[in-house]
Amino acid sequence: MVMTGNSSDTEGWHKHTGNKRHRDYLAKRMKDNEDPLKIVIVRDMWLTGFDVPSMHTMYIDKPMKGHNLMQAIARVNRVFIDKPGGLVVDYIGFADNLKEALKQYTEDDKKMPV
């Protein structure tokens, strides 16, 4: 599990939160295709701006909108060797939010994604 914590967390959470060095260590492992680490659970960190092209499945169970939603989905929508595409499993029904987020793009963007 990759998560941050704060001073008000109970003692039981401390073993899970780790520090920046530990999170960087896990990030390096996740990006290494030969590493046995294949599943991570994230809340906020790594949903946006974290690129692991081999990542293929994301389960979403929290409300997201706009750019953050698009960035989260993009985590699994990377070209990688023979990966056919990414899979997003929607537990909360974000289709309306996704439609709103897509309105930010021009018709040309929709026809020819960057």
C-alpha positions as CSV (number, residue, x, y, z in Angstrom):
1,M,0.0,0.0,0.0
2,V,1.3,3.5,-0.9
3,M,-0.1,6.1,1.4
4,T,1.0,9.2,3.3
5,G,0.2,9.9,6.9
6,N,0.2,12.7,9.4
7,S,0.8,13.2,13.1
8,S,-2.9,12.7,14.0
9,D,-2.9,9.1,12.6
10,T,-3.3,6.3,15.2
11,E,-0.3,4.1,16.0
12,G,-1.7,1.3,13.9
13,W,-1.4,3.3,10.7
14,H,2.3,4.2,11.1
15,K,3.5,0.9,9.7
16,H,1.5,1.6,6.5
17,T,2.4,5.2,5.8
18,G,6.1,5.1,5.5
19,N,8.2,8.1,4.5
20,K,9.2,9.6,1.2
21,R,12.2,7.4,0.9
22,H,10.1,4.3,1.3
23,R,7.5,5.6,-1.2
24,D,10.4,6.3,-3.7
25,Y,11.6,2.7,-3.1
26,L,8.1,1.3,-3.9
27,A,7.9,3.6,-7.0
28,K,11.2,2.2,-8.3
29,R,10.0,-1.3,-7.7
30,M,6.7,-0.7,-9.4
31,K,8.4,0.6,-12.5
32,D,10.7,-2.4,-12.7
33,N,8.9,-5.0,-14.9
34,E,11.1,-7.8,-13.4
35,D,10.2,-7.0,-9.8
36,P,7.6,-9.3,-8.2
37,L,5.6,-6.2,-6.9
38,K,2.6,-6.1,-9.3
39,I,-0.3,-4.7,-7.2
40,V,-0.4,-1.4,-5.3
41,I,-3.3,0.2,-3.5
42,V,-3.3,4.0,-3.7
43,R,-5.6,6.7,-2.5
44,D,-4.2,9.9,-3.9
45,M,-0.6,9.3,-4.6
46,W,0.3,7.8,-8.0
47,L,-3.2,8.5,-9.4
48,T,-1.8,11.4,-11.4
49,G,1.6,12.0,-12.8
50,F,2.9,8.5,-12.1
51,D,3.9,6.6,-15.2
52,V,4.3,2.9,-15.4
53,P,3.5,1.9,-19.0
54,S,3.1,-1.8,-18.1
55,M,0.2,-1.0,-15.6
56,H,-3.0,-2.4,-17.1
57,T,-5.8,-2.3,-14.5
58,M,-7.2,0.4,-12.2
59,Y,-10.1,0.0,-9.8
60,I,-11.7,3.3,-9.0
61,D,-13.9,3.7,-5.9
62,K,-13.6,7.4,-5.2
63,P,-15.3,10.4,-6.8
64,M,-13.0,12.2,-9.3
65,K,-13.6,14.9,-11.8
66,G,-12.1,16.8,-14.7
67,H,-8.3,16.7,-15.2
68,N,-7.7,14.4,-12.2
69,L,-10.1,11.8,-13.5
70,M,-8.5,12.0,-17.0
71,Q,-5.0,11.7,-15.5
72,A,-6.0,8.7,-13.3
73,I,-7.4,6.9,-16.3
74,A,-4.3,7.7,-18.3
75,R,-2.2,5.7,-15.8
76,V,-3.4,2.5,-17.5
77,N,-3.7,3.9,-21.0
78,R,-0.1,3.7,-21.9
79,V,1.5,1.9,-24.9
80,F,3.7,-1.0,-23.7
81,I,5.1,-3.8,-25.8
82,D,2.0,-5.9,-26.7
83,K,-0.4,-4.6,-24.1
84,P,-3.7,-4.3,-25.9
85,G,-5.0,-1.5,-23.7
86,G,-5.9,-0.6,-20.1
87,L,-8.9,-1.6,-18.0
88,V,-10.7,0.8,-15.7
89,V,-13.1,-0.9,-13.3
90,D,-15.6,1.7,-12.1
91,Y,-17.2,1.0,-8.7
92,I,-18.9,4.3,-8.2
93,G,-20.3,5.3,-11.6
94,F,-18.1,8.1,-12.9
95,A,-19.5,8.1,-16.5
96,D,-21.1,11.5,-16.1
97,N,-17.9,13.0,-14.7
98,L,-16.0,11.5,-17.5
99,K,-18.3,13.0,-20.1
100,E,-17.8,16.4,-18.5
101,A,-14.1,16.0,-18.4
102,L,-14.1,15.1,-22.1
103,K,-15.9,18.3,-23.0
104,Q,-12.6,20.1,-22.3
105,Y,-11.1,18.6,-25.4
106,T,-11.7,20.0,-28.9
107,E,-13.2,17.9,-31.7
108,D,-9.7,17.6,-33.3
109,D,-8.3,16.2,-29.9
110,K,-11.1,13.6,-29.9
111,K,-10.4,12.5,-33.5
112,M,-6.6,12.5,-33.1
113,P,-5.5,11.9,-29.5
114,V,-2.0,13.1,-28.7
